[in-house]
C-alpha cells in the first residue's frame, strides 16, 4: 500500500515546509480510528496557509484519507485531545518521511507523556465528568430516566478517560479496552450499567452512588492542574481572573461547575469581599490549606 501512495506523499515531502509523513493502516474491518478508511496518510507541515487540509482517495478497491496538518494545530490536538484519533496515528503509524527526525522525536515525547500535559488533559476530562454527572443527577431527580441514562454513559466515558490518564497513558478511541486492562473496578461500573437487568431508574440510582464515590476519590488529582494554577499566588482568585488565565482556556466552559464542585468537597475555600451593595459580596477562591 505504501508503494501505491508514494507518488502522493513524495510530492509533499519535497516541499521545504513538510516536517514529516506517516502512514497508519486499518487493523479491523470496522475502524473508528480511521473513519473506516483503509489507510491514513498524515502529513505534518509548518506555516501552512490551510491549517488542516483533507483529501480522500480510492485505489485498488481500497480507500485512503490524506490529512495535511499544520504543526501548531497538531500540537494543540495533542495537548487537549482535540482530535483523539491523531494520537493513535502518531504512536502506531509508520514514518515514511522525517525531516530532522521531527516525527521520531514527537513519537518519543508522546510515549513519555510529560506531567504538565497529563495534568491539563486530566483537568479537561475531569471538568467534563463533573458536568455530565451533575446533569445526569438533575435529569434523574426530574424523572427523565432515559435522558439520565444517556448522561450516565457519557459521565462514565469521561471517568474512563480520567482513569487512563491517571495511569500515564493517552486515552484511545477504544477507551474501555484500555480501562478493562488497567482499572477493572471502573470497567465494572460500565459493565454493570450496560448489562444490568434492573429497571432504568433503579440502575441509574445505583450508578449515581457508585460514580459519586469514584469521582470524589479522584477530585484532587483530577483538578490538580487548576489547583497548581491557584497556588501560583497567595491572594485569593476571582472567577474572572481564573477564567482569563491562559492555562485554563481549554476547560473554561466547565470552569465554573468545576470550582463549585471543589468548594463543595472543601478542596477550595471561599473568601467574601465586600461590595458597595449592602450584604452583597464578591466571591473569591483559594486552595484550602492542608
BAFI-3210 file (N, C-alpha, C; in Angstrom, 3 decimals, decimal comma, padded with zeros to 6 digits):
// residues 290
n [1|2|3|4|5|6|7|8|9|10|11|12|13|14|15|16|17|18|19|20|21|22|23|24|25|26|27|28|29|30|31|32|33|34|35|36|37|38|39|40|41|42|43|44|45|46|47|48|49|50|51|52|53|54|55|56|57|58|59|60|61|62|63|64|65|66|67|68|69|70|71|72|73|74|75|76|77|78|79|80|81|82|83|84|85|86|87|88|89|90|91|92|93|94|95|96|97|98|99|100|101|102|103|104|105|106|107|108|109|110|111|112|113|114|115|116|117|118|119|120|121|122|123|124|125|126|127|128|129|130|131|132|133|134|135|136|137|138|139|140|141|142|143|144|145|146|147|148|149|150|151|152|153|154|155|156|157|158|159|160|161|162|163|164|165|166|167|168|169|170|171|172|173|174|175|176|177|178|179|180|181|182|183|184|185|186|187|188|189|190|191|192|193|194|195|196|197|198|199|200|201|202|203|204|205|206|207|208|209|210|211|212|213|214|215|216|217|218|219|220|221|222|223|224|225|226|227|228|229|230|231|232|233|234|235|236|237|238|239|240|241|242|243|244|245|246|247|248|249|250|251|252|253|254|255|256|257|258|259|260|261|262|263|264|265|266|267|268|269|270|271|272|273|274|275|276|277|278|279|280|281|282|283|284|285|286|287|288|289|290]
n.u [000,826|001,992|003,682|001,895|000,867|003,077|003,771|002,009|002,686|005,397|005,563|004,666|006,607|008,825|008,545|009,704|008,451|007,308|007,284|007,116|005,956|003,582|002,172|-000,816|-002,406|-005,557|-006,705|-008,816|-012,009|-014,049|-013,267|-013,071|-010,939|-009,805|-011,897|-013,011|-011,564|-009,150|-006,523|-004,604|-003,008|-000,838|000,356|002,599|003,021|004,626|003,810|001,544|-000,812|-003,383|-004,614|-005,545|-005,962|-007,831|-008,017|-009,609|-009,037|-009,248|-008,246|-007,361|-009,588|-009,481|-009,444|-008,281|-007,333|-006,007|-004,425|-003,341|-001,694|-001,148|001,691|001,264|-001,495|-001,594|-000,068|-001,766|-003,975|-002,754|-002,129|-004,677|-006,381|-007,969|-008,477|-008,835|-008,099|-005,684|-003,590|-003,375|-002,689|-000,154|001,350|001,211|001,528|003,435|006,458|007,305|008,596|010,815|011,774|014,669|014,276|011,817|009,207|009,973|011,026|008,706|007,047|008,475|008,185|005,439|005,252|006,603|004,958|004,671|004,400|003,025|001,349|-000,252|-001,598|-003,083|-004,778|-006,151|-007,553|-009,261|-010,846|-011,838|-013,334|-015,346|-016,448|-017,563|-019,568|-021,219|-022,002|-023,421|-025,506|-026,732|-027,638|-029,501|-031,406|-032,235|-033,475|-035,550|-037,024|-036,551|-035,693|-034,560|-033,048|-031,348|-029,996|-028,507|-026,766|-025,437|-023,965|-022,274|-020,910|-019,548|-017,854|-016,171|-015,051|-013,645|-011,680|-010,301|-009,278|-007,512|-005,649|-004,646|-003,062|-000,995|-001,226|-002,220|-005,608|-007,370|-009,395|-010,895|-011,502|-012,536|-011,452|-008,872|-009,333|-010,369|-008,105|-006,438|-007,810|-009,902|-012,027|-013,309|-014,058|-015,912|-018,058|-019,065|-019,756|-021,743|-023,710|-024,386|-025,162|-026,981|-030,064|-031,866|-034,616|-034,633|-034,601|-033,797|-031,325|-029,852|-029,918|-028,324|-025,924|-025,359|-024,683|-022,408|-020,759|-020,433|-018,703|-016,453|-015,753|-015,331|-013,087|-011,152|-010,918|-008,979|-006,711|-007,718|-008,328|-005,888|-004,364|-005,734|-005,613|-002,865|-002,422|-003,843|-002,283|-000,224|-000,149|-000,451|-002,708|-006,347|-008,311|-010,370|-013,260|-013,226|-010,532|-009,421|-010,747|-009,684|-007,086|-004,320|-003,785|-006,142|-007,813|-008,582|-010,534|-012,430|-015,209|-016,290|-015,323|-016,601|-018,475|-016,718|-015,202|-017,238|-017,802|-015,382|-015,398|-017,599|-016,539|-014,711|-012,135|-011,396|-011,519|-013,847|-013,642|-015,183|-015,691|-016,363|-018,788|-020,081|-022,752|-025,268|-024,883|-024,022|-021,596|-018,421|-017,303|-014,373|-011,677|-009,639|-007,073|-007,621|-005,814|-003,692]
n.v [-001,208|001,180|001,660|002,306|004,717|006,306|008,197|010,284|011,220|011,747|014,006|015,939|015,634|016,708|019,379|022,258|023,035|020,793|018,631|015,972|012,656|010,131|006,805|005,187|002,170|000,541|-001,780|-003,441|-004,630|-002,776|000,392|002,870|004,513|005,220|006,327|004,419|004,286|002,610|003,320|005,868|008,829|010,869|014,073|016,359|019,795|023,044|026,424|026,582|027,606|026,647|025,306|022,734|020,340|018,085|015,204|012,731|009,424|006,733|003,464|000,469|-000,917|-000,025|002,474|005,766|008,386|011,527|013,659|016,829|018,609|021,510|022,230|023,682|023,362|020,584|020,191|021,445|019,708|017,468|018,367|018,815|016,715|017,282|016,201|013,102|010,802|011,305|010,902|008,143|007,600|008,829|007,464|004,766|004,737|004,345|005,830|007,460|009,534|011,859|014,796|015,965|014,245|014,861|013,626|011,281|012,232|013,389|011,164|009,895|011,774|011,603|009,044|009,381|011,257|014,029|015,388|017,846|018,017|015,779|016,531|018,735|017,514|015,747|017,584|018,765|016,547|015,758|017,983|017,902|015,494|016,127|017,951|016,325|014,348|015,881|016,885|014,515|013,704|015,731|015,279|012,745|013,184|014,689|012,795|012,083|009,542|008,107|010,047|010,665|008,266|008,287|010,411|009,304|007,257|008,855|010,245|008,161|007,510|009,750|009,410|007,070|007,997|009,801|007,957|006,443|008,423|008,945|006,717|007,276|007,028|007,781|008,359|006,145|005,756|003,441|003,315|001,801|-000,725|-000,212|000,545|-001,793|-003,340|-001,868|-000,787|-002,514|-002,037|000,389|-000,354|-002,288|-000,769|000,354|-002,010|-003,002|-001,036|-001,320|-003,986|-004,607|-005,908|-004,496|-002,162|000,944|003,350|002,388|001,303|003,578|005,036|003,452|003,628|006,346|006,594|004,946|006,207|008,701|008,185|007,277|009,561|011,433|010,343|010,930|013,618|015,637|014,900|014,905|017,603|018,784|020,371|022,860|023,500|023,781|026,094|027,942|028,024|029,590|032,182|033,966|035,400|035,348|034,175|035,743|034,679|035,685|036,239|033,681|032,667|034,007|033,227|031,996|029,240|027,940|027,960|025,825|024,466|026,284|026,590|024,762|025,529|026,945|025,127|023,177|024,534|025,002|022,392|021,659|023,429|022,454|020,032|020,856|021,357|023,659|026,910|029,567|033,072|035,995|039,187|042,518|044,533|047,560|047,322|046,653|043,942|042,349|040,414|039,911|036,823|035,070|032,787|030,269|027,827|025,295|025,030|022,397]
n.w [000,000|000,705|-001,460|-003,489|-002,596|-002,538|-004,683|-004,051|-001,439|-001,773|-003,343|-001,531|000,446|-000,739|-000,443|001,294|003,706|004,759|007,450|008,199|007,304|007,808|007,752|008,517|008,864|008,553|010,989|011,469|010,184|010,683|011,613|013,861|014,341|011,942|010,626|009,106|006,757|004,690|004,923|006,513|005,667|007,087|007,051|008,223|008,476|008,349|009,073|007,325|004,797|004,958|007,831|008,268|005,989|004,052|002,009|000,008|-001,271|-003,685|-004,521|-006,130|-005,071|-002,476|000,175|001,006|003,247|003,209|005,409|005,834|008,139|010,037|012,053|014,485|014,981|015,207|017,553|019,348|019,276|020,397|022,996|024,097|023,461|021,316|018,814|018,879|017,458|016,235|018,015|018,197|015,542|015,414|017,384|016,598|013,853|010,750|009,986|007,025|005,913|007,307|008,383|009,754|011,916|013,038|013,419|014,709|017,123|018,113|018,463|020,525|022,557|022,970|024,006|026,389|027,635|029,054|032,391|032,826|030,569|031,005|033,365|032,435|030,512|032,182|033,775|031,875|031,104|033,603|034,396|032,443|033,187|035,723|034,947|033,260|035,097|037,017|035,447|034,760|037,278|037,870|035,837|036,555|039,053|038,135|036,965|034,320|032,998|030,794|029,445|031,519|031,695|029,325|029,896|032,048|030,840|029,322|031,354|032,595|030,540|030,465|032,983|032,534|030,765|032,408|034,227|032,625|031,983|034,535|034,886|033,259|030,502|027,093|026,363|024,259|021,248|021,591|024,441|026,557|026,289|027,095|029,789|030,848|031,054|032,778|034,971|036,531|038,335|037,622|035,081|035,732|036,689|034,314|032,994|034,676|034,383|031,667|031,421|033,369|034,649|036,038|036,528|034,673|036,251|038,777|038,156|037,377|039,726|041,431|040,037|040,244|042,925|043,074|041,204|042,365|044,504|043,070|041,630|043,681|044,967|043,165|042,982|043,828|042,369|039,794|039,438|039,630|037,898|037,820|040,560|040,915|039,421|040,967|043,202|042,501|043,406|046,540|047,193|047,146|044,332|041,910|040,039|037,441|037,044|037,051|034,866|032,650|032,684|030,906|031,021|031,675|029,533|027,967|029,311|030,020|029,681|031,395|033,779|035,883|037,023|037,837|039,786|041,712|042,468|043,688|045,809|047,261|048,014|049,802|049,042|047,904|049,276|050,033|049,959|051,097|049,812|050,490|048,759|047,208|047,486|049,919|052,082|049,992|048,408|046,849|045,533|046,200|045,548|047,029|047,463|049,776|052,762|053,815]
ca.u [000,000|002,901|004,188|000,841|000,690|004,337|003,752|001,248|003,404|006,718|005,395|004,596|007,876|009,825|008,314|010,532|007,684|006,813|008,126|007,118|004,818|003,444|001,046|-001,491|-003,313|-006,687|-006,406|-010,050|-012,971|-014,674|-012,238|-013,359|-009,685|-009,528|-013,191|-013,210|-010,682|-008,148|-005,228|-004,500|-001,735|-000,731|001,467|002,735|003,708|004,873|003,399|000,664|-001,915|-004,572|-004,088|-005,944|-006,494|-008,127|-008,385|-009,919|-008,601|-009,644|-007,301|-007,340|-010,695|-009,179|-009,663|-007,261|-007,601|-004,781|-004,593|-002,188|-001,994|-000,116|002,351|000,646|-002,775|-001,289|000,331|-002,979|-004,716|-002,033|-002,265|-006,051|-007,191|-008,952|-008,799|-008,214|-007,547|-004,333|-002,635|-003,207|-001,920|001,241|002,029|001,245|001,755|004,777|007,068|007,864|009,469|011,019|012,785|015,398|013,714|010,707|008,183|010,591|011,073|007,323|006,619|009,124|007,558|004,124|005,443|006,988|003,766|005,097|003,452|002,155|000,323|-001,189|-002,437|-004,035|-005,790|-006,999|-008,457|-010,274|-011,775|-012,490|-014,363|-016,458|-017,059|-018,399|-020,764|-022,090|-022,560|-024,419|-026,669|-027,393|-028,325|-030,670|-032,401|-032,762|-034,404|-036,728|-037,641|-036,276|-034,751|-033,833|-032,025|-030,362|-029,189|-027,541|-025,748|-024,625|-022,999|-021,288|-020,062|-018,651|-016,836|-015,184|-014,352|-012,694|-010,556|-009,528|-008,579|-006,389|-004,662|-004,014|-002,062|000,100|-001,430|-003,146|-006,853|-007,589|-010,802|-011,477|-011,004|-012,941|-010,469|-007,764|-009,760|-010,524|-006,774|-005,675|-008,609|-011,100|-013,135|-014,037|-014,681|-017,073|-019,161|-019,608|-020,345|-022,988|-024,708|-024,798|-025,681|-027,924|-031,471|-032,691|-035,313|-033,732|-034,443|-033,017|-029,958|-029,196|-029,769|-027,151|-024,753|-025,073|-023,980|-021,076|-019,986|-020,103|-017,501|-015,332|-015,378|-014,808|-011,741|-010,211|-011,130|-007,747|-005,824|-008,354|-008,296|-004,540|-003,920|-006,338|-005,087|-001,497|-002,542|-004,307|-001,197|000,817|-000,094|-001,003|-004,009|-007,472|-008,600|-011,751|-013,558|-012,818|-009,084|-009,176|-011,334|-008,828|-005,731|-004,065|-003,723|-007,481|-008,637|-009,063|-011,729|-013,093|-016,669|-016,654|-014,560|-017,490|-019,040|-015,582|-014,932|-018,301|-017,622|-014,231|-015,852|-018,443|-015,677|-013,817|-010,778|-011,215|-012,253|-014,401|-013,473|-016,161|-015,145|-017,479|-019,023|-020,810|-024,124|-025,442|-024,977|-023,640|-020,158|-017,713|-016,717|-013,022|-011,363|-008,274|-006,917|-007,657|-004,537|-003,747]
ca.v [000,000|002,321|001,908|002,950|006,084|007,043|009,411|011,354|011,852|012,223|015,392|016,778|015,546|017,551|020,781|022,572|023,219|019,496|018,141|014,517|011,929|008,761|006,023|004,358|001,272|-000,006|-003,113|-004,228|-004,294|-001,522|001,094|004,271|005,274|005,725|006,632|003,257|004,274|001,549|003,883|007,307|009,443|012,086|014,924|017,487|020,907|024,233|027,699|026,287|028,529|025,942|024,570|021,319|020,032|016,650|014,744|011,307|008,706|005,341|002,765|-000,995|-001,279|000,441|003,913|006,452|009,784|012,281|014,808|017,723|019,340|022,434|021,836|024,324|022,701|019,232|020,293|021,763|018,443|016,590|018,918|018,867|015,630|017,925|015,245|011,988|009,796|011,637|010,317|006,754|007,631|009,188|006,434|003,462|004,860|004,106|007,023|007,230|010,688|012,501|015,847|016,227|013,358|015,562|012,684|010,347|012,931|013,567|009,853|009,665|012,677|011,055|007,880|009,884|011,927|014,941|015,529|019,011|017,657|014,854|017,298|019,530|016,622|015,268|018,667|018,890|015,406|015,747|019,029|017,365|014,460|016,771|018,494|015,229|013,700|016,769|016,928|013,211|013,720|016,608|014,594|011,626|013,708|015,181|011,573|011,887|008,443|007,745|011,077|010,482|007,104|008,740|011,222|008,417|006,625|009,871|010,540|007,020|007,608|010,724|008,769|006,130|008,752|010,278|006,789|006,124|009,493|008,731|005,649|007,753|006,697|008,589|007,632|005,775|005,751|002,269|003,566|000,772|-001,804|000,200|000,526|-003,196|-003,857|-001,129|-000,464|-003,358|-001,517|001,352|-001,122|-002,984|000,194|000,412|-003,315|-003,101|-000,154|-001,818|-005,353|-004,796|-006,177|-003,649|-001,066|002,051|004,278|001,723|001,160|004,887|005,384|002,735|004,165|007,670|006,390|004,402|007,226|009,766|007,762|007,217|010,944|012,050|009,827|011,439|015,063|016,444|014,551|015,340|019,069|019,212|021,449|024,094|023,770|024,282|027,489|028,759|028,126|030,477|033,400|033,796|036,055|034,630|034,430|035,932|033,786|036,321|036,074|032,293|032,445|034,556|032,681|031,254|027,794|027,358|028,227|024,587|023,973|027,468|026,427|023,921|026,002|027,342|023,954|022,507|025,285|024,746|021,031|021,665|024,127|021,519|018,988|021,527|021,402|025,099|027,771|030,836|034,296|037,003|040,554|043,465|045,403|048,767|046,928|046,164|042,487|041,683|040,182|039,204|035,539|034,778|031,384|029,935|026,408|025,029|024,577|021,056]
ca.w [000,000|000,748|-002,817|-004,265|-002,099|-002,559|-005,525|-003,405|-000,333|-002,188|-003,794|-000,326|001,167|-001,410|-000,093|002,473|004,941|005,230|008,546|008,256|006,730|008,298|007,248|009,515|008,160|009,315|011,511|011,546|009,127|011,099|012,378|014,173|014,379|010,593|009,995|008,244|005,591|004,787|005,314|006,778|005,322|007,884|006,635|009,149|007,806|009,176|008,446|006,196|004,551|005,452|008,983|008,191|004,659|003,948|000,675|000,001|-002,471|-003,843|-005,391|-005,987|-004,155|-001,128|000,359|001,808|003,602|003,448|006,295|005,928|009,372|010,470|013,296|015,646|015,239|015,683|018,958|020,106|019,389|021,328|024,362|024,607|022,895|020,443|017,744|019,579|016,554|015,791|018,960|017,751|014,286|015,676|018,172|015,925|012,420|010,225|009,407|005,685|005,657|008,608|008,274|011,015|012,948|013,704|013,869|015,669|018,408|018,574|018,959|021,814|023,521|023,282|024,880|027,712|028,141|030,122|033,503|032,647|029,584|031,652|034,291|031,650|029,942|033,284|034,173|030,819|031,185|034,913|034,374|031,649|034,020|036,739|034,283|032,816|036,293|037,610|034,554|034,924|038,577|037,743|035,000|037,333|040,057|037,396|036,442|032,890|033,206|029,575|029,240|032,596|031,330|028,310|030,583|032,873|029,940|028,973|032,517|032,777|029,492|030,944|034,102|031,939|030,212|033,559|034,772|031,735|032,163|035,841|034,743|032,429|029,100|026,302|026,084|022,868|020,835|022,267|025,794|027,519|026,214|027,964|031,190|031,252|031,388|033,798|036,166|036,477|039,143|036,805|033,993|036,293|036,726|032,954|032,722|035,450|033,776|030,356|031,450|034,473|034,327|036,899|035,831|034,355|037,368|039,821|037,653|037,429|041,134|041,931|039,353|040,799|044,195|042,792|040,489|043,306|045,225|042,122|041,306|044,906|045,257|042,153|042,853|043,906|041,266|038,555|039,359|040,021|037,005|038,316|041,905|040,746|038,977|042,088|044,177|041,970|044,217|047,881|047,298|046,540|042,919|041,461|038,917|036,184|036,920|036,648|033,547|031,588|032,789|029,656|031,226|031,871|028,353|027,350|030,016|030,580|029,677|032,543|034,940|036,973|037,706|038,484|041,010|042,684|042,984|044,591|047,018|047,997|048,569|050,747|048,499|047,694|050,212|049,529|050,766|050,691|049,795|050,475|047,610|047,586|047,819|051,281|052,223|048,741|048,479|045,794|045,943|045,733|045,774|047,391|047,761|051,213|053,306|054,423]
c.u [000,866|003,408|003,174|000,722|001,950|004,316|003,024|002,094|004,794|006,666|005,380|005,937|008,949|009,667|009,025|009,750|007,078|007,785|008,194|005,858|004,770|002,179|000,495|-002,519|-004,382|-006,379|-007,630|-010,992|-013,677|-013,704|-012,620|-012,103|-009,372|-010,784|-013,502|-012,467|-009,631|-006,804|-005,347|-003,091|-001,680|000,539|001,492|003,555|003,886|004,487|002,542|-000,390|-003,219|-004,111|-004,490|-006,632|-006,672|-008,537|-008,583|-009,530|-009,201|-008,695|-007,366|-008,372|-010,390|-009,377|-008,569|-007,722|-006,267|-005,107|-003,285|-002,478|-000,818|000,410|001,669|-000,687|-002,552|-000,906|-000,852|-003,823|-004,062|-002,223|-003,655|-006,931|-008,284|-009,367|-008,106|-007,542|-006,079|-003,265|-002,327|-002,386|-000,439|001,995|002,239|001,497|003,215|005,301|007,672|008,706|009,587|012,142|013,385|014,811|012,565|009,679|008,736|010,638|009,680|006,768|007,201|008,502|006,184|004,233|005,805|005,822|004,115|003,993|002,504|001,033|-000,715|-002,143|-003,490|-005,138|-006,719|-007,997|-009,583|-011,315|-012,513|-013,590|-015,573|-017,205|-018,001|-019,687|-021,732|-022,759|-023,657|-025,678|-027,454|-028,220|-029,601|-031,778|-033,037|-033,800|-035,668|-037,487|-037,566|-035,234|-033,953|-032,733|-030,929|-029,438|-028,124|-026,413|-024,869|-023,584|-021,889|-020,346|-019,095|-017,533|-015,751|-014,380|-013,298|-011,468|-009,674|-008,680|-007,357|-005,271|-003,934|-002,885|-000,914|-000,019|-002,320|-004,431|-007,005|-009,072|-011,536|-011,049|-011,389|-012,058|-009,259|-008,143|-009,892|-009,196|-006,190|-006,475|-009,926|-012,289|-013,969|-014,728|-015,942|-018,286|-019,859|-020,344|-021,695|-024,086|-025,256|-025,504|-026,725|-029,348|-032,420|-033,465|-034,389|-033,505|-033,596|-031,550|-029,200|-028,954|-028,525|-025,865|-024,362|-024,298|-022,547|-020,191|-019,563|-018,831|-016,284|-014,828|-014,716|-013,371|-010,698|-010,191|-009,832|-006,809|-006,405|-008,272|-006,912|-004,040|-004,442|-005,772|-003,660|-001,499|-002,891|-003,238|-000,077|000,933|-000,789|-002,400|-005,105|-007,703|-010,079|-011,982|-013,067|-011,309|-008,736|-009,645|-010,423|-007,385|-005,459|-004,076|-005,098|-008,344|-009,227|-010,244|-012,521|-014,616|-017,155|-015,981|-015,462|-018,012|-017,936|-015,238|-015,962|-018,171|-016,481|-014,530|-016,679|-017,606|-014,639|-012,349|-010,392|-012,079|-012,765|-014,048|-014,429|-015,556|-016,308|-017,548|-019,738|-022,255|-024,208|-025,673|-024,742|-022,116|-019,645|-017,213|-015,310|-012,630|-009,882|-008,208|-006,840|-006,306|-004,716|-003,656]
c.v [001,266|002,679|002,651|004,426|006,943|008,278|010,590|012,030|012,338|013,671|016,337|016,791|016,446|019,029|021,111|022,726|021,909|018,916|016,624|013,930|010,551|008,125|005,165|003,501|000,731|-001,444|-004,025|-003,795|-002,976|-000,796|002,540|005,141|005,887|006,227|005,617|003,326|003,178|002,077|005,384|007,756|010,783|012,839|016,152|018,576|022,072|025,480|027,478|027,376|027,955|025,055|023,098|021,084|018,524|016,319|013,232|010,681|007,306|004,693|001,275|-001,488|-000,954|001,953|004,496|007,877|010,451|013,511|015,596|018,702|020,254|022,031|022,422|023,663|021,294|019,247|020,635|020,504|017,525|017,067|018,699|017,694|016,180|017,060|013,951|010,975|010,037|011,074|008,883|006,707|007,857|008,075|005,163|003,522|004,628|005,380|006,685|008,416|011,464|013,524|016,138|015,454|014,012|014,569|011,680|010,971|013,125|012,268|009,586|010,533|012,159|009,846|008,316|010,568|012,842|015,217|016,711|018,712|016,719|015,596|018,108|018,646|016,077|016,333|018,837|017,787|015,378|016,811|018,573|016,287|015,067|017,293|017,375|014,553|014,558|016,823|015,621|013,190|014,569|015,933|013,429|012,117|014,298|014,039|011,451|010,766|008,065|008,764|010,967|009,304|007,474|009,544|010,371|007,694|007,607|010,144|009,388|007,030|008,608|010,152|007,800|006,860|009,320|009,136|006,431|007,156|009,365|007,699|006,046|007,436|007,720|007,783|007,372|005,900|004,606|002,287|002,462|-000,470|-001,490|000,039|-000,905|-003,785|-003,184|-000,760|-001,239|-002,802|-000,513|000,635|-001,823|-002,059|000,252|-000,883|-003,454|-002,231|-000,760|-003,165|-005,600|-005,032|-005,363|-002,644|000,139|002,971|003,673|001,623|002,480|005,315|004,729|003,292|005,544|007,551|005,917|005,445|008,342|009,424|007,781|008,613|011,600|011,626|010,359|012,966|015,861|016,155|015,039|016,839|019,632|020,376|022,800|024,465|024,308|025,747|028,388|028,928|029,057|031,783|033,170|034,389|035,190|035,071|034,769|034,967|034,381|036,196|034,653|032,042|032,922|034,050|031,810|029,735|027,151|027,446|026,960|023,971|025,121|027,323|025,598|024,384|026,314|026,135|023,152|023,203|024,985|023,358|020,988|022,418|023,177|020,444|019,552|021,419|022,856|025,851|029,018|031,955|035,342|038,392|041,528|044,241|046,659|048,445|046,341|044,658|041,735|041,593|039,565|037,877|035,442|033,398|031,186|028,444|026,222|024,496|023,223|021,134]
c.w [000,000|-000,645|-003,671|-003,882|-002,223|-003,464|-004,891|-002,331|-000,720|-002,670|-002,603|000,409|000,552|-001,064|001,227|003,780|005,461|006,246|008,608|007,668|007,379|007,749|008,380|008,773|009,100|009,725|011,558|010,433|009,417|012,026|012,631|014,171|013,017|009,883|008,905|006,911|005,792|005,250|005,518|006,403|006,056|007,485|007,541|008,461|008,776|008,387|007,204|006,034|005,085|006,605|008,988|006,855|004,552|002,513|000,716|-001,337|-002,486|-004,837|-005,095|-004,969|-002,693|-001,064|001,235|002,084|003,905|004,288|006,314|007,063|009,717|011,848|014,532|015,996|015,770|017,158|019,860|020,304|020,411|022,770|024,931|024,192|021,982|019,275|018,126|018,659|016,249|016,732|018,541|016,465|014,556|016,403|017,361|014,422|012,039|009,557|008,047|005,214|006,955|008,502|009,653|012,205|013,719|014,262|014,871|017,063|018,992|019,130|020,350|022,902|023,934|024,207|026,297|028,408|029,318|031,146|033,306|031,657|030,183|032,578|033,543|031,102|031,026|033,701|033,160|030,966|032,522|034,969|033,569|032,431|035,046|036,104|033,887|034,014|036,915|036,748|034,640|036,210|038,516|036,929|035,759|038,343|039,404|036,725|034,924|032,785|031,960|029,269|030,302|032,282|030,296|028,949|031,477|032,032|029,584|030,145|032,791|031,730|029,912|032,112|033,581|031,416|031,330|034,131|033,941|031,895|033,495|035,757|033,818|030,958|028,414|026,089|024,590|022,531|021,528|023,736|026,769|027,443|027,082|029,434|031,702|031,698|032,626|035,041|036,121|037,262|038,353|035,654|034,488|036,393|035,364|032,619|033,430|034,852|032,494|030,422|032,534|033,955|035,195|036,041|035,683|035,544|038,488|039,413|037,761|038,865|041,729|041,316|039,882|042,101|043,956|042,130|041,425|044,069|044,302|041,776|042,507|045,174|044,285|042,101|042,839|042,740|039,938|038,344|039,656|039,169|037,495|039,684|041,844|040,316|040,158|043,171|043,714|042,758|045,548|048,019|046,654|045,096|042,744|040,306|037,608|035,971|036,457|035,219|032,420|031,678|031,561|029,824|031,423|030,616|027,734|028,099|030,637|030,637|030,863|033,834|036,126|037,752|038,398|039,800|042,095|043,301|044,001|045,887|047,884|048,687|049,543|050,335|048,233|048,701|049,492|050,506|050,212|050,847|049,631|049,166|048,111|047,975|049,215|051,272|050,910|048,710|047,176|046,362|045,359|046,230|046,109|047,719|049,267|051,681|053,975|055,941]
res [x|x|x|x|x|x|x|x|x|x|x|x|x|x|x|x|x|x|x|x|x|x|x|x|x|x|x|x|x|x|x|x|x|x|x|x|x|x|x|x|x|x|x|x|x|x|x|x|x|x|x|x|x|x|x|x|x|x|x|x|x|x|x|x|x|x|x|x|x|x|x|x|x|x|x|x|x|x|x|x|x|x|x|x|x|x|x|x|x|x|x|x|x|x|x|x|x|x|x|x|x|x|x|x|x|x|x|x|x|x|x|x|x|x|x|x|x|x|x|x|x|x|x|x|x|x|x|x|x|x|x|x|x|x|x|x|x|x|x|x|x|x|x|x|x|x|x|x|x|x|x|x|x|x|x|x|x|x|x|x|x|x|x|x|x|x|x|x|x|x|x|x|x|x|x|x|x|x|x|x|x|x|x|x|x|x|x|x|x|x|x|x|x|x|x|x|x|x|x|x|x|x|x|x|x|x|x|x|x|x|x|x|x|x|x|x|x|x|x|x|x|x|x|x|x|x|x|x|x|x|x|x|x|x|x|x|x|x|x|x|x|x|x|x|x|x|x|x|x|x|x|x|x|x|x|x|x|x|x|x|x|x|x|x|x|x|x|x|x|x|x|x|x|x|x|x|x|x|x|x|x|x|x|x|x|x|x|x|x|x]
***
